[in-house]
Amino acid sequence: MSKDKDPKIELPKLLTIEQVATFIQFSTRQVRRWIQSGEIKATQFGRSWRIAENDLALFLATFKRN
């Protein structure tokens, strides 16, 4: 790879469980349940979880209310 050109990598914005809960107006407990069940894709960094904006958008697009 040439040193002249740095590859432009676009990384997704990562959100905390608290940010997601506030945005969708659900409790953090419910967001954690969705993560545990696999309904929301999340990545664990140490003891913290992060949800990519794209994964949250996908979840919201397919969200079914019971």
N, C-alpha and C positions, 0 to 999 in steps of 0.2 A: 504494500500500500504506500502510496506517495505521501510524504510528509507535508506536501503543499496543501492537500485537501483533507480536512477532517470530515469523517462521515457524520452526517446529521442524523442522529438517532432521536426519535421522538418517543419518550417514555410516557406511560399513562400517569395521570395524576392519581396519587394514592390517598384514600380517605380513611380516617379512623372510624371505629364503630360508633363513637359519639357523634361524629359529623354526619354519618349516614342516618343515624336515628333522628337527629334534628331535622335533616333535610326531608325525610319521608314521614316525619311525625309519628314515629313508633318508638317504643322503648328500646333501650340498649339490650335488654334481656331478649326481646323478640328478634332483634338483629342477630344476636349470638345464636339463637335457636335456628334461624335460617342458615347461618354459616355451618353450624353443626350438622344440619340435615343435608347440606350440600346445595340448597336452593340458591344461596349467594356464594359465589366463588370468592375466597379470601386467602391471603397469604400471611403466615405467622412469622414475625420477626422477633425472636426472643419471646417475651410474654405478650407482645402487642400484635394485634391483627390489623391488616390493611386491606381495603377493598379498592380495586381499580375502578375509576369512573366508568370505563367501558362495561365492566362486569355489573356494576350497579344499574346502568342503563338497560342492559340485557335482562336483568332480573325484573326491573320495573315494566319492561315491555311484555313480559310473560307472566306477570303477577296475576294471580287469580284470587279473588276474595271468596272466602268460604261463607 
